[in-house]
């Protein structure tokens, strides 16, 4: 048995009052992020000494909450994590520039007009709970929220991320430190050749078909997008069709992810050694004829799943 950090994601169903609190938290995190980013840009222009993330957090708690008292209404850890995430992006930009990486982007201001919202809160003093028997999740400042708890876990919660996706659904993801047992050693090994026509061919001669989920729904998606383009921007019909398009995109992603999780788990469970080819995906998608098919097959996500599952179960 060894200790690993796993993610568990559940759909939550907040009531109207909880939706308001979540909206306040999303907005407050965005506001603090933008305010601190503007302040750090200004200090950089004036060649002032750069503030640390702790200084920025203290400034938020001591100064910003005095000026903007509504920031006190939301979870303080959510604001702290927004500041710490900004600091990571800010430091990473200058670190990569010093290395000569000219493609590294500078942190951008967060827009209110987006379809995806999220914030992260830390576990402390039992402020986050998952009540499996009651089908409830407890979050700071929000309270107990109805949830679809389809998988149980046993471990120590480190933090939780609450998100609202373009389809209008709410989710919560927990990072949990838990014990994981390794699989027994076997003599099996496999090499995997990834492709577009067929998803994969392994060294045992097994051919795995490419499900081509995007192609399956391409006509339906195109029809919805044409209808959406004809709606008046900002109208109720425009918003309704935005959700319809988002739900179809979400279904395609979910089908693809489910297929890859099942396949990657089977490969790792059956083999002690797994070898895949090293693909330069960023360069390959420059081919305009194959770009859509390469993006749909999602080799990068599949190899990522193989990597972390191998570390969990075989190392």
N, C-alpha and C positions, 0 to 999 in steps of 0.2 A: 504493500500500500504506500502511496505517496500523495503529497498535498499538491493540488493544482487549483488554478483559479478558473472557474467555469462561468459562462453567461446563461441566464435563464430569462426568457422573454415571454411576457403574458399580455393578453389584451385586457384592458380595464374599461369599465363603464361608469364614468363619473356622472353624478346627478348635476342639475343646472347650477347649484351653488358651488360645487366642486369644479365645474368647468370654468366658472368665473375666477376662482382662485388659481387654477392652472394657467388661465390666460394672463392673469396679473403677474404670475411668476415668470412666464415666458417673456412678457414685455419688460419686466424689471431687469431680467438678466441681459436682454438686448440693450436696454438703456445704459446699464452700468458698463457693459462691454464697450459700447460706442463712446461713452464719456471718458473712460480711462484711455482708450486708444487715441482719442483726440488730444488728450493731455500729454501722452507720451510722444506723439508726433510733434507737438509744440515744443516740448523740452528738447527733443532731438534737433529741431530747427535752431533753437537758441544755444545749442552746444552745452546744455545743462547736464548735470550728472543724472544718469538714468536711474529711475526709481525701481526698486526690487518689487517682486510680487507681494511681499509682506507689506511694504510701504504703501502699495496701491490698495491693498485690502484694508489697511488701517485708515487710509484716506476715505475709503468708502464708508467704513463704520463710524468714523468720527466727524467727517465733514459732509459727505453727500447725504447721509441719513438725517442730518440736521436740516439741510436745505430742502430735501425731498423726503418728507416724512412718510410718504406712502411706501417707501422702500422697506420700512419696518414691518409691513404687513405680510411679507413673503418670507420664505425659508432663507435664513442667512447663509446656509451652506451652498445654496444654489447660486447666490451672488458671488461667494468666494470662489467657487469652481469656475464661474464665467471669467473672473479676473485671472485665475491661474491658467486657464486655457488660452487666454489672450497672451499672457506672458510666455507660454511655451511657443506659440506661433511667432511672437515678436523676436524671441531669442533665436529660434530656429532660422528665421530669415537672415539675420546677420551672420550666424554661424555658417550657413550655406554660401552666402555671398563671399565670405572670407576664403572659403574653399574653392571659389571660382565658379560656382553653380549659378549661372545667370538666369536660369529658368525658375528659381525659387520665388514664389509670389509673396508680396507684402500683405500682412493681415488686412482684410477688408472690413468696412463698416457693415454691420448687420442690418438688413432691410426689414421694415415692418411688412412689406408686401411680399411675403414668401408663403410657400405651401407646406413648409416643414418647420416644426418648432420642437425644442427640447431643452431640458436642463438636468443637471446632475446634483444629487444630494448625498451626503455622507452618513454612514451608520454611526450613531453614538448614543449612549444611554438608552438603548432599545427603542429608538425613535422610529425605526422601520421594522415592520412585522409582516409576515406572510402567514395568514390563517387559512391553512389548506382545508380544514374541516368545515369552515364557514364560507369559503369562497371569497375571502376578503383580503385586501392589501392595505396596510396602514402606512401613510406617508406624512412627514412633518408638515404642519399647517393645513393640510388637505383633509386629514382624517382617514377613516376606513372607506375604501372604494371597492365596489363589486368588481370581481375579476374572474376570468376563465383560467383556473389553475390546473392545466392539463398535465403538468409534470411536477412531481415532488422532488425536493432536494433536502439534503441534510448537511449543513455547514454554516460557516460564519459569513454573514452578509458584510461586504466591504462598502459598497455604495449602490445607489439605484439611479437609473436614468429614465426620466419620464419623457415621452415624445408624442407628438400629434402629427400624423402623416397626411399627405395631400388628399387621401380619400376621406378624411375627417375622423378616422379611428384613433383611439388613444392606446398607447402601450407603455409598459414599464419593464425595464431590463435590470436584472440584479447581477452584480459580480459577486460570486460566492466562492470562498475558500473552502474546499471540501477534499475529502480523501478519494483517491481513485486507484483501483487495482489494475495492475498490468496483466496483459494476456499471457498465457503460457507460451514458451518458446516453441517454434516449429521449424521445419526445414524448407518451407515454401518461400519462393521469391518470385517476383514478377517485374517485367519491364513494360511500360505503357507508352504507346505511340498515340498522341492526340491528333485529331483531325477535324475536318468540317463535314465532309460527306458522311463519315462515320465518326461518332464521338470519340471512340478509342478502339485500338486493337492491342491486345496484350501478347506477351511472348508465349502464352499457352494456346494461342490461336483463337481466342475468344473475341468476337466482334460485337461491339456495343453500339447500337443505333443512336444517331443524333436525334433527339425528340423534336428539335426545331420549334420551340414553343412560340417564338415571335412570329414565325412564318404561319403557324396554325391560326393565329389571331390577327394577322396583318390586315386582312380585308375589313374585319369588324372594327379594328382600331382606326384605319383610314377613314371609314364611314363616320365614326364618332368625331374624329378630328375635323372633318369637313363640316359637320353640323355645328361643332363648337366654334369654328372660325366665322360662321355666319351670325352668331349671337352678338348682341350689343355688349361691349366690354363693360363689366361692372354690374350688369343687370342680374336679376334672379335666375333667369334662364342660362346665362353665361356661367354662373356659379354652379348650377345643377349639372351642366354638361362638363364642367371642369372636374367635378367629382366622378362622373361616369368614366371619363378618360383615365383619371387617376386610379380608379378601381380596376380597370382592365389592365393597366400597366402593373398594378400590384399583383394581380392574378398571375400574369406572365412570370414575374419575378419569383413569386411563391412556388409555382410549379417547377421552375428551373432549379431553385434552391433545394426543394424537396428531393428532386431527382439526383442532384449532386451529393447531398448528404447521405442518401441511402447507398449510392454507389461507392463513395469514398469510405464509408464505414465497412462495407462488405470487403473491399480490397484490403484495408488495414487489418480486419479481423482474420482474414484468410492467409495473410502473408507476413513473414518475418522481415523480408527486405522488399522495398518498393522503389523502383527507379522510373523517373519520368524525364522526358527530354526538356532541355532548357530553351524556352521560346522567347524571342524578342517581340512580344505582343505589340508594344507601342509602335514599332516599325512596321509590323505586319498590317495593322489597321490603316496604314497610309494607302494601301491598295483599295481604291474606291469600289472595285467590283466585289471584294470579299469583306469589306469593313463591317457590313451589317451582320453577315454570317459569323464572323469572328467574334463580334461583340455578343451575339446571341448565344454562342456556345460557351462563353465565359470560362476559358481555360485558367485564367488567373485565380478565380475564386475556387475552382476545383483543386488546383495544386495547393492553394492555401489550406483548404480543408484537409487534404492528405497530410500536409506538414504538421499541423497542430495535433491531429488525431494520432499520428505516428509517435509524436513526443509523449502524448498521454498514455498510449497503450503499449508501446514497444520499447521505449527508452528507460 
